[in-house]
Amino acid sequence: MKFAKKLAVLLPIVLASVIAPSAMAAIDVSAEATAFQTDFLAAAAVIGAAFLAAGFGAIVWKWAKGMLFS
C-alpha cells in the first residue's frame, strides 16, 4: 500500500482516537436546564396573562359598545 493510502486510512483513525475522549467528556448542564425551564415558565405565564387580559379587554369593549350604541 502506498504511503498516501496508508495516511488516508490511518489519519482519521488516529485523529478520532485523540479527539473523541475530550469531545465526549461529561458536561453537567442541569443548572442551565433548570434556569431555562424557570425562565421559560415565567415567560409563558406572562404571555398567558397578557392573552387573557387582551381577551377580557375585548369582551369588555364589545359589551361597552353594545351598551352605548344600541
PDB file of N, CA, C, O and CB in Angstrom:
ATOM      1  N   MET A   1       0.854  -1.174   0.000  1.00  0.00           N
ATOM      2  CA  MET A   1       0.000   0.000   0.000  1.00  0.00           C
ATOM      3  C   MET A   1       0.902   1.240   0.000  1.00  0.00           C
ATOM      4  O   MET A   1       1.908   1.293   0.707  1.00  0.00           O
ATOM      5  CB  MET A   1      -0.973  -0.004   1.234  1.00  0.00           C
ATOM      6  N   LYS A   2       0.535   2.194  -0.775  1.00  0.00           N
ATOM      7  CA  LYS A   2       1.354   3.402  -0.858  1.00  0.00           C
ATOM      8  C   LYS A   2       1.172   4.248   0.403  1.00  0.00           C
ATOM      9  O   LYS A   2       0.198   4.102   1.142  1.00  0.00           O
ATOM     10  CB  LYS A   2       0.988   4.225  -2.119  1.00  0.00           C
ATOM     11  N   PHE A   3       2.124   5.120   0.618  1.00  0.00           N
ATOM     12  CA  PHE A   3       2.119   5.960   1.810  1.00  0.00           C
ATOM     13  C   PHE A   3       0.877   6.851   1.882  1.00  0.00           C
ATOM     14  O   PHE A   3       0.313   7.026   2.962  1.00  0.00           O
ATOM     15  CB  PHE A   3       3.370   6.817   1.844  1.00  0.00           C
ATOM     16  N   ALA A   4       0.448   7.407   0.769  1.00  0.00           N
ATOM     17  CA  ALA A   4      -0.721   8.289   0.750  1.00  0.00           C
ATOM     18  C   ALA A   4      -1.981   7.533   1.149  1.00  0.00           C
ATOM     19  O   ALA A   4      -2.823   8.071   1.868  1.00  0.00           O
ATOM     20  CB  ALA A   4      -0.900   8.912  -0.639  1.00  0.00           C
ATOM     21  N   LYS A   5      -2.121   6.295   0.691  1.00  0.00           N
ATOM     22  CA  LYS A   5      -3.300   5.492   1.060  1.00  0.00           C
ATOM     23  C   LYS A   5      -3.257   5.118   2.534  1.00  0.00           C
ATOM     24  O   LYS A   5      -4.276   5.147   3.224  1.00  0.00           O
ATOM     25  CB  LYS A   5      -3.383   4.216   0.194  1.00  0.00           C
ATOM     26  N   LYS A   6      -2.051   4.762   3.014  1.00  0.00           N
ATOM     27  CA  LYS A   6      -1.917   4.439   4.436  1.00  0.00           C
ATOM     28  C   LYS A   6      -2.260   5.657   5.291  1.00  0.00           C
ATOM     29  O   LYS A   6      -2.944   5.547   6.308  1.00  0.00           O
ATOM     30  CB  LYS A   6      -0.484   3.948   4.752  1.00  0.00           C
ATOM     31  N   LEU A   7      -1.781   6.799   4.864  1.00  0.00           N
ATOM     32  CA  LEU A   7      -2.057   8.026   5.595  1.00  0.00           C
ATOM     33  C   LEU A   7      -3.541   8.361   5.564  1.00  0.00           C
ATOM     34  O   LEU A   7      -4.099   8.804   6.568  1.00  0.00           O
ATOM     35  CB  LEU A   7      -1.249   9.180   5.019  1.00  0.00           C
ATOM     36  N   ALA A   8      -4.182   8.150   4.420  1.00  0.00           N
ATOM     37  CA  ALA A   8      -5.611   8.428   4.289  1.00  0.00           C
ATOM     38  C   ALA A   8      -6.441   7.495   5.156  1.00  0.00           C
ATOM     39  O   ALA A   8      -7.517   7.875   5.616  1.00  0.00           O
ATOM     40  CB  ALA A   8      -6.042   8.306   2.834  1.00  0.00           C
ATOM     41  N   VAL A   9      -5.962   6.289   5.383  1.00  0.00           N
ATOM     42  CA  VAL A   9      -6.688   5.332   6.215  1.00  0.00           C
ATOM     43  C   VAL A   9      -6.389   5.557   7.697  1.00  0.00           C
ATOM     44  O   VAL A   9      -7.304   5.533   8.519  1.00  0.00           O
ATOM     45  CB  VAL A   9      -6.328   3.894   5.815  1.00  0.00           C
ATOM     46  N   LEU A  10      -5.142   5.772   8.041  1.00  0.00           N
ATOM     47  CA  LEU A  10      -4.746   5.845   9.443  1.00  0.00           C
ATOM     48  C   LEU A  10      -4.983   7.217  10.076  1.00  0.00           C
ATOM     49  O   LEU A  10      -5.267   7.295  11.271  1.00  0.00           O
ATOM     50  CB  LEU A  10      -3.299   5.485   9.570  1.00  0.00           C
ATOM     51  N   LEU A  11      -4.875   8.285   9.311  1.00  0.00           N
ATOM     52  CA  LEU A  11      -5.020   9.618   9.877  1.00  0.00           C
ATOM     53  C   LEU A  11      -6.392   9.844  10.517  1.00  0.00           C
ATOM     54  O   LEU A  11      -6.437  10.334  11.646  1.00  0.00           O
ATOM     55  CB  LEU A  11      -4.783  10.651   8.807  1.00  0.00           C
ATOM     56  N   PRO A  12      -7.514   9.516   9.864  1.00  0.00           N
ATOM     57  CA  PRO A  12      -8.807   9.703  10.537  1.00  0.00           C
ATOM     58  C   PRO A  12      -8.956   8.859  11.799  1.00  0.00           C
ATOM     59  O   PRO A  12      -9.577   9.293  12.769  1.00  0.00           O
ATOM     60  CB  PRO A  12      -9.930   9.373   9.583  1.00  0.00           C
ATOM     61  N   ILE A  13      -8.390   7.656  11.788  1.00  0.00           N
ATOM     62  CA  ILE A  13      -8.480   6.791  12.966  1.00  0.00           C
ATOM     63  C   ILE A  13      -7.680   7.384  14.127  1.00  0.00           C
ATOM     64  O   ILE A  13      -8.153   7.403  15.263  1.00  0.00           O
ATOM     65  CB  ILE A  13      -7.972   5.367  12.636  1.00  0.00           C
ATOM     66  N   VAL A  14      -6.496   7.856  13.849  1.00  0.00           N
ATOM     67  CA  VAL A  14      -5.656   8.450  14.895  1.00  0.00           C
ATOM     68  C   VAL A  14      -6.287   9.731  15.418  1.00  0.00           C
ATOM     69  O   VAL A  14      -6.339   9.955  16.627  1.00  0.00           O
ATOM     70  CB  VAL A  14      -4.237   8.737  14.359  1.00  0.00           C
ATOM     71  N   LEU A  15      -6.769  10.570  14.506  1.00  0.00           N
ATOM     72  CA  LEU A  15      -7.406  11.816  14.951  1.00  0.00           C
ATOM     73  C   LEU A  15      -8.661  11.549  15.773  1.00  0.00           C
ATOM     74  O   LEU A  15      -8.909  12.230  16.768  1.00  0.00           O
ATOM     75  CB  LEU A  15      -7.755  12.688  13.748  1.00  0.00           C
ATOM     76  N   ALA A  16      -9.450  10.566  15.364  1.00  0.00           N
ATOM     77  CA  ALA A  16     -10.660  10.242  16.117  1.00  0.00           C
ATOM     78  C   ALA A  16     -10.315   9.715  17.508  1.00  0.00           C
ATOM     79  O   ALA A  16     -11.008  10.026  18.476  1.00  0.00           O
ATOM     80  CB  ALA A  16     -11.502   9.211  15.356  1.00  0.00           C
ATOM     81  N   SER A  17      -9.277   8.942  17.610  1.00  0.00           N
ATOM     82  CA  SER A  17      -8.911   8.406  18.926  1.00  0.00           C
ATOM     83  C   SER A  17      -8.339   9.489  19.835  1.00  0.00           C
ATOM     84  O   SER A  17      -8.447   9.385  21.057  1.00  0.00           O
ATOM     85  CB  SER A  17      -7.898   7.272  18.771  1.00  0.00           C
ATOM     86  N   VAL A  18      -7.740  10.512  19.267  1.00  0.00           N
ATOM     87  CA  VAL A  18      -7.192  11.601  20.078  1.00  0.00           C
ATOM     88  C   VAL A  18      -8.280  12.598  20.458  1.00  0.00           C
ATOM     89  O   VAL A  18      -8.319  13.068  21.595  1.00  0.00           O
ATOM     90  CB  VAL A  18      -6.062  12.316  19.324  1.00  0.00           C
ATOM     91  N   ILE A  19      -9.158  12.921  19.525  1.00  0.00           N
ATOM     92  CA  ILE A  19     -10.169  13.951  19.744  1.00  0.00           C
ATOM     93  C   ILE A  19     -11.378  13.420  20.512  1.00  0.00           C
ATOM     94  O   ILE A  19     -11.948  14.151  21.322  1.00  0.00           O
ATOM     95  CB  ILE A  19     -10.618  14.525  18.413  1.00  0.00           C
ATOM     96  N   ALA A  20     -11.780  12.191  20.286  1.00  0.00           N
ATOM     97  CA  ALA A  20     -13.016  11.651  20.848  1.00  0.00           C
ATOM     98  C   ALA A  20     -13.100  11.714  22.371  1.00  0.00           C
ATOM     99  O   ALA A  20     -14.144  12.127  22.874  1.00  0.00           O
ATOM    100  CB  ALA A  20     -13.172  10.241  20.415  1.00  0.00           C
ATOM    101  N   PRO A  21     -12.089  11.339  23.135  1.00  0.00           N
ATOM    102  CA  PRO A  21     -12.242  11.389  24.597  1.00  0.00           C
ATOM    103  C   PRO A  21     -12.524  12.794  25.131  1.00  0.00           C
ATOM    104  O   PRO A  21     -13.326  12.963  26.050  1.00  0.00           O
ATOM    105  CB  PRO A  21     -10.995  10.849  25.256  1.00  0.00           C
ATOM    106  N   SER A  22     -11.870  13.789  24.561  1.00  0.00           N
ATOM    107  CA  SER A  22     -12.124  15.144  25.041  1.00  0.00           C
ATOM    108  C   SER A  22     -13.484  15.642  24.580  1.00  0.00           C
ATOM    109  O   SER A  22     -14.118  16.438  25.273  1.00  0.00           O
ATOM    110  CB  SER A  22     -11.029  16.094  24.563  1.00  0.00           C
ATOM    111  N   ALA A  23     -13.937  15.190  23.430  1.00  0.00           N
ATOM    112  CA  ALA A  23     -15.239  15.626  22.925  1.00  0.00           C
ATOM    113  C   ALA A  23     -16.379  14.947  23.676  1.00  0.00           C
ATOM    114  O   ALA A  23     -17.488  15.479  23.737  1.00  0.00           O
ATOM    115  CB  ALA A  23     -15.353  15.334  21.428  1.00  0.00           C
ATOM    116  N   MET A  24     -16.111  13.782  24.243  1.00  0.00           N
ATOM    117  CA  MET A  24     -17.153  13.048  24.943  1.00  0.00           C
ATOM    118  C   MET A  24     -17.079  13.222  26.455  1.00  0.00           C
ATOM    119  O   MET A  24     -17.649  12.425  27.200  1.00  0.00           O
ATOM    120  CB  MET A  24     -17.068  11.588  24.596  1.00  0.00           C
ATOM    121  N   ALA A  25     -16.392  14.238  26.904  1.00  0.00           N
ATOM    122  CA  ALA A  25     -16.282  14.482  28.336  1.00  0.00           C
ATOM    123  C   ALA A  25     -17.658  14.816  28.902  1.00  0.00           C
ATOM    124  O   ALA A  25     -18.468  15.462  28.237  1.00  0.00           O
ATOM    125  CB  ALA A  25     -15.277  15.623  28.627  1.00  0.00           C
ATOM    126  N   ALA A  26     -17.913  14.385  30.105  1.00  0.00           N
ATOM    127  CA  ALA A  26     -19.205  14.636  30.741  1.00  0.00           C
ATOM    128  C   ALA A  26     -19.337  16.115  31.089  1.00  0.00           C
ATOM    129  O   ALA A  26     -18.473  16.696  31.746  1.00  0.00           O
ATOM    130  CB  ALA A  26     -19.370  13.767  32.008  1.00  0.00           C
ATOM    131  N   ILE A  27     -20.423  16.703  30.639  1.00  0.00           N
ATOM    132  CA  ILE A  27     -20.683  18.117  30.910  1.00  0.00           C
ATOM    133  C   ILE A  27     -21.984  18.194  31.692  1.00  0.00           C
ATOM    134  O   ILE A  27     -23.008  17.658  31.268  1.00  0.00           O
ATOM    135  CB  ILE A  27     -20.760  18.966  29.581  1.00  0.00           C
ATOM    136  N   ASP A  28     -21.934  18.861  32.829  1.00  0.00           N
ATOM    137  CA  ASP A  28     -23.132  18.992  33.653  1.00  0.00           C
ATOM    138  C   ASP A  28     -23.923  20.211  33.191  1.00  0.00           C
ATOM    139  O   ASP A  28     -23.470  21.346  33.340  1.00  0.00           O
ATOM    140  CB  ASP A  28     -22.764  19.110  35.161  1.00  0.00           C
ATOM    141  N   VAL A  29     -25.097  19.972  32.635  1.00  0.00           N
ATOM    142  CA  VAL A  29     -25.934  21.065  32.141  1.00  0.00           C
ATOM    143  C   VAL A  29     -27.236  21.172  32.929  1.00  0.00           C
ATOM    144  O   VAL A  29     -28.165  21.857  32.503  1.00  0.00           O
ATOM    145  CB  VAL A  29     -26.239  20.869  30.657  1.00  0.00           C
ATOM    146  N   SER A  30     -27.306  20.507  34.060  1.00  0.00           N
ATOM    147  CA  SER A  30     -28.548  20.515  34.830  1.00  0.00           C
ATOM    148  C   SER A  30     -28.890  21.903  35.350  1.00  0.00           C
ATOM    149  O   SER A  30     -30.062  22.277  35.388  1.00  0.00           O
ATOM    150  CB  SER A  30     -28.448  19.545  35.988  1.00  0.00           C
ATOM    151  N   ALA A  31     -27.882  22.671  35.750  1.00  0.00           N
ATOM    152  CA  ALA A  31     -28.150  24.029  36.241  1.00  0.00           C
ATOM    153  C   ALA A  31     -28.683  24.918  35.125  1.00  0.00           C
ATOM    154  O   ALA A  31     -29.618  25.692  35.330  1.00  0.00           O
ATOM    155  CB  ALA A  31     -26.878  24.646  36.841  1.00  0.00           C
ATOM    156  N   GLU A  32     -28.080  24.803  33.938  1.00  0.00           N
ATOM    157  CA  GLU A  32     -28.554  25.588  32.806  1.00  0.00           C
ATOM    158  C   GLU A  32     -29.950  25.170  32.387  1.00  0.00           C
ATOM    159  O   GLU A  32     -30.774  26.017  32.044  1.00  0.00           O
ATOM    160  CB  GLU A  32     -27.602  25.457  31.635  1.00  0.00           C
ATOM    161  N   ALA A  33     -30.227  23.869  32.410  1.00  0.00           N
ATOM    162  CA  ALA A  33     -31.553  23.383  32.045  1.00  0.00           C
ATOM    163  C   ALA A  33     -32.603  23.868  33.031  1.00  0.00           C
ATOM    164  O   ALA A  33     -33.704  24.247  32.633  1.00  0.00           O
ATOM    165  CB  ALA A  33     -31.562  21.859  31.976  1.00  0.00           C
ATOM    166  N   THR A  34     -32.271  23.858  34.308  1.00  0.00           N
ATOM    167  CA  THR A  34     -33.201  24.349  35.324  1.00  0.00           C
ATOM    168  C   THR A  34     -33.452  25.841  35.161  1.00  0.00           C
ATOM    169  O   THR A  34     -34.587  26.303  35.280  1.00  0.00           O
ATOM    170  CB  THR A  34     -32.663  24.059  36.726  1.00  0.00           C
ATOM    171  N   ALA A  35     -32.391  26.593  34.889  1.00  0.00           N
ATOM    172  CA  ALA A  35     -32.550  28.039  34.689  1.00  0.00           C
ATOM    173  C   ALA A  35     -33.410  28.327  33.466  1.00  0.00           C
ATOM    174  O   ALA A  35     -34.259  29.218  33.498  1.00  0.00           O
ATOM    175  CB  ALA A  35     -31.179  28.719  34.538  1.00  0.00           C
ATOM    176  N   PHE A  36     -33.193  27.572  32.382  1.00  0.00           N
ATOM    177  CA  PHE A  36     -34.005  27.765  31.179  1.00  0.00           C
ATOM    178  C   PHE A  36     -35.458  27.430  31.450  1.00  0.00           C
ATOM    179  O   PHE A  36     -36.355  28.155  31.020  1.00  0.00           O
ATOM    180  CB  PHE A  36     -33.477  26.910  30.027  1.00  0.00           C
ATOM    181  N   GLN A  37     -35.699  26.329  32.167  1.00  0.00           N
ATOM    182  CA  GLN A  37     -37.078  25.932  32.462  1.00  0.00           C
ATOM    183  C   GLN A  37     -37.761  26.983  33.323  1.00  0.00           C
ATOM    184  O   GLN A  37     -38.925  27.311  33.092  1.00  0.00           O
ATOM    185  CB  GLN A  37     -37.112  24.564  33.165  1.00  0.00           C
ATOM    186  N   THR A  38     -37.057  27.512  34.307  1.00  0.00           N
ATOM    187  CA  THR A  38     -37.631  28.544  35.171  1.00  0.00           C
ATOM    188  C   THR A  38     -37.944  29.800  34.368  1.00  0.00           C
ATOM    189  O   THR A  38     -39.031  30.366  34.486  1.00  0.00           O
ATOM    190  CB  THR A  38     -36.672  28.877  36.329  1.00  0.00           C
ATOM    191  N   ASP A  39     -36.988  30.230  33.554  1.00  0.00           N
ATOM    192  CA  ASP A  39     -37.199  31.423  32.727  1.00  0.00           C
ATOM    193  C   ASP A  39     -38.337  31.206  31.739  1.00  0.00           C
ATOM    194  O   ASP A  39     -39.158  32.098  31.521  1.00  0.00           O
ATOM    195  CB  ASP A  39     -35.913  31.791  31.974  1.00  0.00           C
ATOM    196  N   PHE A  40     -38.384  30.016  31.141  1.00  0.00           N
ATOM    197  CA  PHE A  40     -39.424  29.725  30.160  1.00  0.00           C
ATOM    198  C   PHE A  40     -40.799  29.722  30.814  1.00  0.00           C
ATOM    199  O   PHE A  40     -41.750  30.269  30.255  1.00  0.00           O
ATOM    200  CB  PHE A  40     -39.160  28.378  29.481  1.00  0.00           C
ATOM    201  N   LEU A  41     -40.914  29.116  31.988  1.00  0.00           N
ATOM    202  CA  LEU A  41     -42.207  29.066  32.665  1.00  0.00           C
ATOM    203  C   LEU A  41     -42.664  30.464  33.072  1.00  0.00           C
ATOM    204  O   LEU A  41     -43.851  30.782  32.987  1.00  0.00           O
ATOM    205  CB  LEU A  41     -42.131  28.155  33.896  1.00  0.00           C
ATOM    206  N   ALA A  42     -41.731  31.291  33.511  1.00  0.00           N
ATOM    207  CA  ALA A  42     -42.085  32.665  33.883  1.00  0.00           C
ATOM    208  C   ALA A  42     -42.552  33.445  32.655  1.00  0.00           C
ATOM    209  O   ALA A  42     -43.548  34.168  32.712  1.00  0.00           O
ATOM    210  CB  ALA A  42     -40.882  33.378  34.546  1.00  0.00           C
ATOM    211  N   ALA A  43     -41.831  33.296  31.548  1.00  0.00           N
ATOM    212  CA  ALA A  43     -42.214  33.998  30.322  1.00  0.00           C
ATOM    213  C   ALA A  43     -43.558  33.485  29.802  1.00  0.00           C
ATOM    214  O   ALA A  43     -44.382  34.274  29.341  1.00  0.00           O
ATOM    215  CB  ALA A  43     -41.125  33.831  29.244  1.00  0.00           C
ATOM    216  N   ALA A  44     -43.784  32.187  29.870  1.00  0.00           N
ATOM    217  CA  ALA A  44     -45.052  31.627  29.421  1.00  0.00           C
ATOM    218  C   ALA A  44     -46.210  32.126  30.279  1.00  0.00           C
ATOM    219  O   ALA A  44     -47.303  32.367  29.767  1.00  0.00           O
ATOM    220  CB  ALA A  44     -44.997  30.103  29.449  1.00  0.00           C
ATOM    221  N   ALA A  45     -45.978  32.281  31.565  1.00  0.00           N
ATOM    222  CA  ALA A  45     -47.029  32.801  32.446  1.00  0.00           C
ATOM    223  C   ALA A  45     -47.354  34.252  32.106  1.00  0.00           C
ATOM    224  O   ALA A  45     -48.521  34.644  32.111  1.00  0.00           O
ATOM    225  CB  ALA A  45     -46.601  32.687  33.921  1.00  0.00           C
ATOM    226  N   VAL A  46     -46.335  35.045  31.813  1.00  0.00           N
ATOM    227  CA  VAL A  46     -46.563  36.445  31.440  1.00  0.00           C
ATOM    228  C   VAL A  46     -47.319  36.533  30.122  1.00  0.00           C
ATOM    229  O   VAL A  46     -48.250  37.327  29.991  1.00  0.00           O
ATOM    230  CB  VAL A  46     -45.227  37.204  31.334  1.00  0.00           C
ATOM    231  N   ILE A  47     -46.927  35.725  29.153  1.00  0.00           N
ATOM    232  CA  ILE A  47     -47.615  35.736  27.854  1.00  0.00           C
ATOM    233  C   ILE A  47     -49.049  35.261  28.011  1.00  0.00           C
ATOM    234  O   ILE A  47     -49.955  35.833  27.406  1.00  0.00           O
ATOM    235  CB  ILE A  47     -46.871  34.852  26.831  1.00  0.00           C
ATOM    236  N   GLY A  48     -49.272  34.231  28.806  1.00  0.00           N
ATOM    237  CA  GLY A  48     -50.629  33.750  29.050  1.00  0.00           C
ATOM    238  C   GLY A  48     -51.493  34.796  29.726  1.00  0.00           C
ATOM    239  O   GLY A  48     -52.655  34.977  29.362  1.00  0.00           O
ATOM    240  N   ALA A  49     -50.933  35.483  30.704  1.00  0.00           N
ATOM    241  CA  ALA A  49     -51.683  36.548  31.381  1.00  0.00           C
ATOM    242  C   ALA A  49     -52.007  37.678  30.413  1.00  0.00           C
ATOM    243  O   ALA A  49     -53.091  38.258  30.481  1.00  0.00           O
ATOM    244  CB  ALA A  49     -50.887  37.092  32.580  1.00  0.00           C
ATOM    245  N   ALA A  50     -51.077  38.000  29.512  1.00  0.00           N
ATOM    246  CA  ALA A  50     -51.335  39.055  28.529  1.00  0.00           C
ATOM    247  C   ALA A  50     -52.463  38.657  27.582  1.00  0.00           C
ATOM    248  O   ALA A  50     -53.313  39.482  27.250  1.00  0.00           O
ATOM    249  CB  ALA A  50     -50.062  39.366  27.728  1.00  0.00           C
ATOM    250  N   PHE A  51     -52.475  37.407  27.150  1.00  0.00           N
ATOM    251  CA  PHE A  51     -53.551  36.938  26.268  1.00  0.00           C
ATOM    252  C   PHE A  51     -54.900  36.947  26.989  1.00  0.00           C
ATOM    253  O   PHE A  51     -55.912  37.340  26.409  1.00  0.00           O
ATOM    254  CB  PHE A  51     -53.240  35.521  25.753  1.00  0.00           C
ATOM    255  N   LEU A  52     -54.912  36.521  28.234  1.00  0.00           N
ATOM    256  CA  LEU A  52     -56.161  36.543  28.996  1.00  0.00           C
ATOM    257  C   LEU A  52     -56.657  37.971  29.194  1.00  0.00           C
ATOM    258  O   LEU A  52     -57.852  38.239  29.074  1.00  0.00           O
ATOM    259  CB  LEU A  52     -55.971  35.860  30.354  1.00  0.00           C
ATOM    260  N   ALA A  53     -55.744  38.884  29.495  1.00  0.00           N
ATOM    261  CA  ALA A  53     -56.124  40.285  29.671  1.00  0.00           C
ATOM    262  C   ALA A  53     -56.643  40.872  28.360  1.00  0.00           C
ATOM    263  O   ALA A  53     -57.619  41.622  28.362  1.00  0.00           O
ATOM    264  CB  ALA A  53     -54.928  41.107  30.186  1.00  0.00           C
ATOM    265  N   ALA A  54     -55.999  40.538  27.245  1.00  0.00           N
ATOM    266  CA  ALA A  54     -56.458  41.035  25.947  1.00  0.00           C
ATOM    267  C   ALA A  54     -57.843  40.488  25.619  1.00  0.00           C
ATOM    268  O   ALA A  54     -58.696  41.214  25.109  1.00  0.00           O
ATOM    269  CB  ALA A  54     -55.461  40.653  24.841  1.00  0.00           C
ATOM    270  N   GLY A  55     -58.061  39.226  25.906  1.00  0.00           N
ATOM    271  CA  GLY A  55     -59.387  38.640  25.669  1.00  0.00           C
ATOM    272  C   GLY A  55     -60.443  39.277  26.551  1.00  0.00           C
ATOM    273  O   GLY A  55     -61.541  39.583  26.086  1.00  0.00           O
ATOM    274  N   PHE A  56     -60.124  39.476  27.805  1.00  0.00           N
ATOM    275  CA  PHE A  56     -61.066  40.121  28.717  1.00  0.00           C
ATOM    276  C   PHE A  56     -61.352  41.554  28.270  1.00  0.00           C
ATOM    277  O   PHE A  56     -62.496  42.007  28.307  1.00  0.00           O
ATOM    278  CB  PHE A  56     -60.516  40.110  30.156  1.00  0.00           C
ATOM    279  N   GLY A  57     -60.301  42.263  27.848  1.00  0.00           N
ATOM    280  CA  GLY A  57     -60.476  43.624  27.353  1.00  0.00           C
ATOM    281  C   GLY A  57     -61.362  43.670  26.117  1.00  0.00           C
ATOM    282  O   GLY A  57     -62.174  44.583  25.968  1.00  0.00           O
ATOM    283  N   ALA A  58     -61.213  42.698  25.235  1.00  0.00           N
ATOM    284  CA  ALA A  58     -62.053  42.651  24.032  1.00  0.00           C
ATOM    285  C   ALA A  58     -63.513  42.406  24.390  1.00  0.00           C
ATOM    286  O   ALA A  58     -64.412  42.993  23.788  1.00  0.00           O
ATOM    287  CB  ALA A  58     -61.559  41.559  23.075  1.00  0.00           C
ATOM    288  N   ILE A  59     -63.746  41.540  25.368  1.00  0.00           N
ATOM    289  CA  ILE A  59     -65.129  41.278  25.792  1.00  0.00           C
ATOM    290  C   ILE A  59     -65.742  42.518  26.423  1.00  0.00           C
ATOM    291  O   ILE A  59     -66.890  42.861  26.139  1.00  0.00           O
ATOM    292  CB  ILE A  59     -65.178  40.101  26.786  1.00  0.00           C
ATOM    293  N   VAL A  60     -64.979  43.194  27.281  1.00  0.00           N
ATOM    294  CA  VAL A  60     -65.480  44.413  27.916  1.00  0.00           C
ATOM    295  C   VAL A  60     -65.741  45.483  26.863  1.00  0.00           C
ATOM    296  O   VAL A  60     -66.761  46.170  26.920  1.00  0.00           O
ATOM    297  CB  VAL A  60     -64.478  44.931  28.974  1.00  0.00           C
ATOM    298  N   TRP A  61     -64.839  45.630  25.909  1.00  0.00           N
ATOM    299  CA  TRP A  61     -65.016  46.622  24.842  1.00  0.00           C
ATOM    300  C   TRP A  61     -66.272  46.331  24.034  1.00  0.00           C
ATOM    301  O   TRP A  61     -67.042  47.240  23.726  1.00  0.00           O
ATOM    302  CB  TRP A  61     -63.790  46.645  23.917  1.00  0.00           C
ATOM    303  N   LYS A  62     -66.479  45.054  23.688  1.00  0.00           N
ATOM    304  CA  LYS A  62     -67.665  44.689  22.913  1.00  0.00           C
ATOM    305  C   LYS A  62     -68.931  44.946  23.738  1.00  0.00           C
ATOM    306  O   LYS A  62     -69.928  45.435  23.205  1.00  0.00           O
ATOM    307  CB  LYS A  62     -67.594  43.200  22.474  1.00  0.00           C
ATOM    308  N   TRP A  63     -68.894  44.626  25.011  1.00  0.00           N
ATOM    309  CA  TRP A  63     -70.045  44.877  25.878  1.00  0.00           C
ATOM    310  C   TRP A  63     -70.327  46.380  25.980  1.00  0.00           C
ATOM    311  O   TRP A  63     -71.479  46.808  25.907  1.00  0.00           O
ATOM    312  CB  TRP A  63     -69.801  44.281  27.281  1.00  0.00           C
ATOM    313  N   ALA A  64     -69.256  47.179  26.150  1.00  0.00           N
ATOM    314  CA  ALA A  64     -69.418  48.620  26.278  1.00  0.00           C
ATOM    315  C   ALA A  64     -69.989  49.220  24.985  1.00  0.00           C
ATOM    316  O   ALA A  64     -70.871  50.076  25.045  1.00  0.00           O
ATOM    317  CB  ALA A  64     -68.070  49.280  26.626  1.00  0.00           C
ATOM    318  N   LYS A  65     -69.511  48.792  23.850  1.00  0.00           N
ATOM    319  CA  LYS A  65     -70.035  49.273  22.571  1.00  0.00           C
ATOM    320  C   LYS A  65     -71.497  48.891  22.429  1.00  0.00           C
ATOM    321  O   LYS A  65     -72.312  49.693  21.972  1.00  0.00           O
ATOM    322  CB  LYS A  65     -69.217  48.706  21.393  1.00  0.00           C
ATOM    323  N   GLY A  66     -71.828  47.684  22.815  1.00  0.00           N
ATOM    324  CA  GLY A  66     -73.227  47.249  22.730  1.00  0.00           C
ATOM    325  C   GLY A  66     -74.139  48.066  23.638  1.00  0.00           C
ATOM    326  O   GLY A  66     -75.265  48.394  23.264  1.00  0.00           O
ATOM    327  N   MET A  67     -73.647  48.393  24.833  1.00  0.00           N
ATOM    328  CA  MET A  67     -74.465  49.171  25.774  1.00  0.00           C
ATOM    329  C   MET A  67     -74.598  50.628  25.317  1.00  0.00           C
ATOM    330  O   MET A  67     -75.662  51.226  25.474  1.00  0.00           O
ATOM    331  CB  MET A  67     -73.852  49.116  27.191  1.00  0.00           C
ATOM    332  N   LEU A  68     -73.541  51.199  24.759  1.00  0.00           N
ATOM    333  CA  LEU A  68     -73.562  52.610  24.404  1.00  0.00           C
ATOM    334  C   LEU A  68     -74.273  52.896  23.078  1.00  0.00           C
ATOM    335  O   LEU A  68     -74.942  53.921  22.950  1.00  0.00           O
ATOM    336  CB  LEU A  68     -72.159  53.127  24.338  1.00  0.00           C
ATOM    337  N   PHE A  69     -74.138  52.010  22.098  1.00  0.00           N
ATOM    338  CA  PHE A  69     -74.625  52.305  20.763  1.00  0.00           C
ATOM    339  C   PHE A  69     -75.891  51.533  20.364  1.00  0.00           C
ATOM    340  O   PHE A  69     -76.291  51.580  19.201  1.00  0.00           O
ATOM    341  CB  PHE A  69     -73.549  52.020  19.785  1.00  0.00           C
ATOM    342  N   SER A  70     -76.509  50.843  21.282  1.00  0.00           N
ATOM    343  CA  SER A  70     -77.730  50.142  20.888  1.00  0.00           C
ATOM    344  C   SER A  70     -78.943  50.674  21.637  1.00  0.00           C
ATOM    345  O   SER A  70     -80.058  50.195  21.426  1.00  0.00           O
ATOM    346  CB  SER A  70     -77.583  48.645  21.133  1.00  0.00           C
TER     347      SER A  70
END
